[in-house]
């Protein structure tokens, strides 16, 4: 009897082909809620779940007695109940290296859009003001300016490498878990996060979402920033207090923000972010290039097959141990 994998969202064809070649049937969900997914998992008694950012709950794990592995396409495991999966001896695998460069490039794109006030300029041109360039203020070269990083892990360092080596920026960072010898790019580590918030021209956060970091960035941090500074978030939306960012922007504590992630996704169209002129928005597309999708899909599917065939010890990226 072959294995079954339920993918909660569309899976790239490379994953379908690889799994089929290894005797694994892929079932693409038609649901969009926990209740619908529970029914599909139970009806098919799947051996694996393939997900992106949708939450994997204990009830979903309980719905199939055959469930052996949950695979995340990408990095960050905050959408999966890891303690419960570990208790049930369900392997959680992911592909953190597959989208590293992609997210870093997306963050660099957002930074360039901030520096050039892309949203404002685009709106002005589309309204017929081709001469906006003659009255443009608040735009800057990147060279000689400072990028501040909250978190200095693999994506953050990749991002810093693009900015330091490609654009001549200075990079400063705070990360209590990173020592200078662990850095692969010229980043000045600061003793406190306050120094980063106060000194940087652009602050970008690169943290995991957990009990310690969730809602850890709010009005206090935004108020420390230079009035000319920009805030960038391509990590997780629940790291910040969104109402505090709105307040700080309205009070001109900082110049603007560029956001790829949000507390609630999809972002409601009546959210204040949607109409604010000093916020640049992208719909959690930081890791959505075709190259990244293929890499992450293949890594996760290979890990699924290894776990299902009893070769889990060969998996490079376990999200849990038992």
C-alpha positions as CSV (number, residue, x, y, z in Angstrom):
1,X,0.0,0.0,0.0
2,X,1.4,3.4,-1.0
3,X,1.7,6.5,1.2
4,X,-0.5,9.5,1.0
5,X,0.4,13.2,1.5
6,X,-2.1,16.0,1.9
7,X,-0.8,19.4,0.7
8,X,-2.8,22.2,2.3
9,X,-1.9,24.6,-0.6
10,X,-0.8,24.1,-4.2
11,X,2.4,22.1,-4.4
12,X,4.8,22.8,-7.2
13,X,4.8,20.2,-9.9
14,X,8.4,19.2,-9.1
15,X,7.1,17.9,-5.7
16,X,4.3,16.0,-7.4
17,X,6.6,14.3,-9.8
18,X,9.2,13.4,-7.1
19,X,6.6,12.0,-4.7
20,X,4.8,10.0,-7.5
21,X,8.1,8.5,-8.6
22,X,8.7,7.4,-5.0
23,X,5.2,5.8,-4.7
24,X,3.6,8.6,-2.7
25,X,0.2,9.9,-3.7
26,X,-0.4,13.7,-3.4
27,X,-3.8,14.8,-2.4
28,X,-4.4,18.6,-2.9
29,X,-6.7,20.0,-0.3
30,X,-9.9,21.8,-1.4
31,X,-10.4,23.2,2.1
32,X,-9.4,26.4,3.7
33,X,-10.0,25.9,7.4
34,X,-9.0,23.6,10.3
35,X,-12.4,21.8,10.2
36,X,-12.1,21.1,6.5
37,X,-8.5,20.0,6.8
38,X,-9.4,17.7,9.7
39,X,-12.0,16.0,7.5
40,X,-9.6,15.5,4.6
41,X,-6.9,14.1,6.9
42,X,-9.3,11.8,8.5
43,X,-11.1,10.6,5.3
44,X,-7.7,9.8,3.6
45,X,-5.8,8.7,6.7
46,X,-2.7,10.5,5.3
47,X,0.9,9.6,6.2
48,X,2.1,13.1,5.7
49,X,1.0,16.8,5.7
50,X,2.7,19.3,3.4
51,X,2.2,23.0,4.4
52,X,3.4,26.5,4.0
53,X,2.2,29.0,6.6
54,X,-1.2,27.5,7.6
55,X,-1.4,26.3,11.2
56,X,-1.0,22.6,11.9
57,X,-3.0,22.0,15.1
58,X,-3.2,19.0,17.5
59,X,-6.7,18.2,16.2
60,X,-5.3,17.9,12.7
61,X,-2.5,15.6,13.9
62,X,-5.0,13.4,15.7
63,X,-7.2,13.0,12.6
64,X,-4.9,10.3,11.0
65,X,-3.5,7.3,12.8
66,X,-1.0,7.0,10.0
67,X,0.5,10.5,10.3
68,X,4.3,10.2,10.5
69,X,5.7,13.5,9.1
70,X,4.7,17.1,8.7
71,X,6.8,19.0,6.1
72,X,7.1,22.8,5.9
73,X,7.9,24.4,2.6
74,X,10.3,27.1,3.9
75,X,11.8,28.3,7.2
76,X,10.1,29.1,10.5
77,X,8.1,26.5,12.3
78,X,5.8,28.8,14.3
79,X,2.7,27.5,12.5
80,X,3.2,24.0,13.7
81,X,2.6,22.7,17.2
82,X,6.0,21.2,17.7
83,X,5.6,20.0,21.3
84,X,2.5,18.1,20.4
85,X,4.1,16.6,17.3
86,X,7.0,15.6,19.4
87,X,4.7,14.0,22.0
88,X,3.0,12.0,19.2
89,X,6.4,11.1,17.6
90,X,5.5,12.8,14.4
91,X,8.5,14.1,12.6
92,X,8.5,17.8,11.6
93,X,10.9,18.7,8.7
94,X,11.5,21.9,6.9
95,X,13.8,23.6,4.3
96,X,15.4,26.7,6.0
97,X,18.2,27.1,3.5
98,X,16.0,26.9,0.4
99,X,14.6,30.4,0.7
100,X,17.5,32.2,2.5
101,X,18.8,34.1,-0.5
102,X,15.3,34.8,-1.8
103,X,14.0,36.5,1.4
104,X,17.3,38.5,1.6
105,X,16.8,39.7,-1.9
106,X,13.2,40.6,-1.2
107,X,14.2,42.6,1.9
108,X,16.8,44.4,-0.3
109,X,14.1,45.2,-2.8
110,X,11.9,46.7,-0.1
111,X,14.9,48.7,1.3
112,X,15.5,50.2,-2.2
113,X,11.9,51.0,-2.5
114,X,12.1,52.8,0.9
115,X,15.2,54.8,-0.1
116,X,13.6,55.9,-3.3
117,X,10.1,56.4,-1.8
118,X,8.8,54.1,-4.5
119,X,5.1,54.0,-3.4
120,X,4.9,57.8,-3.4
121,X,6.7,58.2,-6.7
122,X,4.7,55.5,-8.4
123,X,1.4,57.0,-7.2
124,X,2.5,60.5,-8.4
125,X,3.4,59.2,-11.9
126,X,0.2,57.3,-12.3
127,X,-1.7,60.4,-11.4
128,X,0.0,62.3,-14.2
129,X,2.8,64.0,-12.2
130,X,5.8,63.1,-14.3
131,X,7.7,66.1,-12.8
132,X,7.6,64.6,-9.3
133,X,11.4,64.2,-9.6
134,X,11.8,68.0,-9.4
135,X,10.1,68.3,-6.0
136,X,11.2,64.9,-4.5
137,X,12.5,64.9,-1.0
138,X,13.4,62.2,1.6
139,X,15.2,60.0,-0.9
140,X,18.7,58.7,-0.4
141,X,21.5,56.7,-1.8
142,X,22.2,53.5,0.2
143,X,26.0,54.0,0.2
144,X,27.2,55.4,3.5
145,X,23.9,54.7,5.3
146,X,23.4,52.2,8.1
147,X,21.3,49.1,8.1
148,X,20.3,47.9,11.5
149,X,19.5,44.2,12.0
150,X,17.5,42.8,14.9
151,X,18.6,39.1,14.7
152,X,21.7,38.1,12.8
153,X,21.0,34.6,11.6
154,X,21.5,33.1,8.1
155,X,18.9,35.3,6.3
156,X,20.0,38.4,8.1
157,X,23.6,37.8,7.2
158,X,22.7,37.1,3.6
159,X,20.8,40.4,3.5
160,X,23.7,42.3,5.1
161,X,26.1,40.8,2.5
162,X,24.0,42.2,-0.3
163,X,23.9,45.7,1.3
164,X,27.5,45.9,2.6
165,X,29.2,44.3,-0.4
166,X,26.8,45.5,-3.1
167,X,25.8,48.9,-2.0
168,X,28.5,50.1,0.5
169,X,26.2,50.3,3.5
170,X,27.3,49.9,7.1
171,X,25.7,47.0,9.0
172,X,25.0,46.9,12.7
173,X,23.1,44.2,14.5
174,X,21.9,42.8,17.9
175,X,21.6,39.1,18.5
176,X,22.4,37.6,21.9
177,X,23.0,34.2,20.3
178,X,25.5,35.3,17.7
179,X,29.2,35.8,18.4
180,X,31.6,37.7,16.1
181,X,33.3,34.5,14.9
182,X,29.9,33.2,13.7
183,X,29.5,36.1,11.2
184,X,30.3,35.7,7.5
185,X,29.9,39.4,6.6
186,X,31.1,42.7,8.1
187,X,28.5,43.4,10.8
188,X,29.2,45.3,13.9
189,X,27.4,43.5,16.8
190,X,25.9,45.9,19.4
191,X,25.6,45.2,23.1
192,X,21.9,46.2,23.2
193,X,19.0,46.3,20.7
194,X,18.4,50.0,21.7
195,X,21.7,50.9,20.0
196,X,20.5,49.4,16.7
197,X,17.1,51.2,16.8
198,X,18.7,54.5,17.6
199,X,21.6,54.5,15.2
200,X,20.3,52.8,12.0
201,X,18.8,54.6,9.0
202,X,16.9,51.4,8.2
203,X,15.9,48.7,10.7
204,X,15.1,45.2,9.5
205,X,14.0,42.4,11.8
206,X,15.0,38.8,11.4
207,X,13.6,36.8,14.3
208,X,11.7,33.6,14.8
209,X,8.2,34.0,16.2
210,X,7.9,32.4,19.7
211,X,6.8,33.2,23.2
212,X,9.8,35.4,23.8
213,X,9.6,37.4,20.5
214,X,5.9,37.7,19.8
215,X,4.8,41.3,20.1
216,X,8.2,42.2,21.4
217,X,8.6,45.2,19.1
218,X,6.3,48.2,19.7
219,X,6.0,51.9,20.4
220,X,9.1,52.0,22.6
221,X,11.3,50.7,19.8
222,X,9.7,52.7,17.0
223,X,10.0,55.9,19.1
224,X,13.8,55.3,19.3
225,X,14.2,55.5,15.5
226,X,15.4,58.5,13.6
227,X,12.6,60.5,12.1
228,X,14.2,59.8,8.7
229,X,14.5,56.1,9.3
230,X,12.5,53.2,7.8
231,X,11.3,49.9,9.3
232,X,11.3,46.6,7.3
233,X,9.7,43.3,8.3
234,X,10.1,40.2,6.1
235,X,10.1,37.8,9.1
236,X,6.7,37.3,10.9
237,X,3.9,39.8,11.4
238,X,3.2,39.0,15.0
239,X,6.7,40.1,16.1
240,X,5.4,43.7,16.2
241,X,2.5,45.5,17.7
242,X,0.8,46.8,14.6
243,X,-1.2,49.5,16.4
244,X,2.1,50.8,17.8
245,X,3.7,51.0,14.4
246,X,0.6,52.9,13.1
247,X,0.8,55.3,16.0
248,X,4.5,55.9,15.6
249,X,4.1,56.6,11.9
250,X,1.2,59.0,12.5
251,X,3.4,60.8,15.1
252,X,6.3,60.8,12.6
253,X,8.6,59.0,15.0
254,X,10.0,57.3,11.8
255,X,9.6,58.0,8.1
256,X,8.0,54.9,6.9
257,X,7.8,51.1,6.8
258,X,7.9,48.2,4.3
259,X,6.0,45.1,5.3
260,X,5.8,41.6,3.8
261,X,4.2,39.9,6.8
262,X,1.2,40.7,9.0
263,X,-0.5,39.6,12.2
264,X,-3.5,38.5,10.2
265,X,-3.0,37.0,6.7
266,X,-4.4,37.7,4.3
267,X,-4.2,41.3,5.4
268,X,-7.8,42.6,5.7
269,X,-8.6,45.3,3.1
270,X,-10.0,47.6,5.8
271,X,-6.7,47.5,7.7
272,X,-5.1,51.0,8.2
273,X,-1.9,49.7,6.5
274,X,-3.7,49.5,3.2
275,X,-4.3,53.3,2.8
276,X,-1.3,54.6,4.6
277,X,1.0,56.5,2.1
278,X,4.2,55.8,4.1
279,X,3.9,52.0,4.1
280,X,5.0,49.7,1.3
281,X,3.2,46.4,1.2
282,X,3.8,43.0,-0.3
283,X,1.6,39.9,0.3
284,X,4.1,37.6,2.1
285,X,5.9,37.0,-1.2
286,X,9.4,37.2,0.3
287,X,10.1,33.6,-0.5
288,X,7.8,33.2,-3.5
289,X,10.2,33.2,-6.4
290,X,9.9,30.1,-8.6
291,X,13.5,29.2,-7.8
292,X,12.9,29.3,-4.1
293,X,9.6,27.4,-4.4
294,X,11.3,24.6,-6.3
295,X,14.2,24.3,-3.9
296,X,12.0,24.3,-0.8
297,X,9.5,21.9,-2.3
298,X,12.1,19.4,-3.4
299,X,13.9,19.5,0.0
300,X,10.7,19.0,1.9
301,X,9.5,16.2,-0.4
302,X,12.8,14.4,-0.2
303,X,12.6,14.6,3.6
304,X,9.0,13.2,3.5
305,X,10.2,10.2,1.5
306,X,13.1,9.6,3.8
307,X,10.9,9.6,6.9
308,X,8.2,7.5,5.3
309,X,10.7,4.9,4.1
310,X,12.4,4.6,7.5
311,X,15.5,6.7,6.5
312,X,14.7,9.7,8.7
313,X,18.2,9.7,10.0
314,X,19.4,11.1,6.7
315,X,17.1,14.2,6.9
316,X,19.2,17.4,7.1
317,X,16.6,19.6,8.7
318,X,14.5,18.1,11.5
319,X,12.3,20.6,13.3
320,X,11.9,18.3,16.3
321,X,13.8,15.5,18.1
322,X,12.5,12.6,20.1
